[in-house]
């Protein structure tokens, strides 16, 4: 996977995280990313925590994985909120720059016929 392809999920998560608690507005993706308090490395840590949950068939609803980026101080956890068919719904709680205020992000991944997990929502 190329660096740009690997970075795309982080961009999607950044745009979601930037407005997870605010009403949706028509802003360019570049502005949404610039307003996000999380770094690209934070998103990489979040994605690794997600993958640790959805790639293992034995994980149950309520299972969670913590993540931390020592370079930024950001930390959080991702939890499985539901499983249905070949899909897993996840709930992130991230603390940008180690602060007490949390950013909540929900994501859903479904397993494609190819065996790859794809972002569904």
Order of alpha helices (4+ residues) and beta strands (2+ residues): alpha-alpha-alpha-beta-beta-beta-beta-beta
